[in-house]
Amino acid sequence: MYLKPAKETVSLTMAEAEQQSDSVTFMVPKKEISMVPDMGKWKRSMAYADYIGFILALNGAVKGKKLSCEYKVSETVQKLLDLLGTLDRWINETPPVDQPSRFGNKAYRTWYSILDQEAESLVFALLPEDTSAAAAEIAVYLKESVGNAVRIDYGTGHEAAFAAFLCCLCKVGALKVDDQLAIVFLVFNRYLEVMRKLQKTYRMEPAGSQGVWGLDDFQFLPFIWGSSQFVDHPTLEPRHFLEERVVDEQQHEYMFLECIKFINEMKTGPFAEHSNQLWNISAVPSWSKVNQGLIRMYKAECLEKFPVIQHFKFGSLLSIQPGKP
């Protein structure tokens, strides 16, 4: 089921996850990582194994496939698209306000307060009847996935919360193994569209940005899954994503190129200066090496960084309890 790097053990397949919710008492997730030494607890936890296993399962599912390939669209996937469409509509209904500061438009807080009120009922509509009690737990990850209303910023920790939200929907059986392609190509892609609209409309700050030394100001996962799409491509090599023509012609088929197009729209100056890490990636000889390298980088730069993980919340579905050794 999973594509596993060497020595990587994954505690849950998605199929097992679907049957797991029977014996669970749901709870509202809370923070558990309050100091740097707590990071060991996170890396040993069931949540870490489940989360990385979920990311790798999807990485394997999209390998070598275009966005336009055929896949099943289930009722839950359609409901998720409707939910994201609702978030999008609320942006249109909450225009930015006039304010002296160029960044962090305060209208975002109004938009967020609507989600805060409605999240649980939005999630309730996604769940099978026998797991509807999980709505309050899963809604927390949805609310965490759209940015921070105090700082009006967005970063890879928020993106991780959306992946955790989807992982929880798998664990309660709302999403199934055969939804994998639709999860990435439809749901996650639509999520990215809404997040980009949020970032542009409310001029959100990048959370914990490393500037030119980070992969991207806002996202990471679409680069992982997007590079997997390119594995064994007959003509396109990593060096080609620097070519504007390739990006324009192929962005509708490949998530990686959609990300590059967004960066090119938002940033000025030489690519090697504003996106140095990505520019370095263009010199890697094969997409499989890019993909493996990005997975390692994601673990090191996101999942093993205290400033990111201190905000992660743990409940019954993504548990802080230690996983199987």
Disulfide bonds with the S-S distance in Angstrom:
none
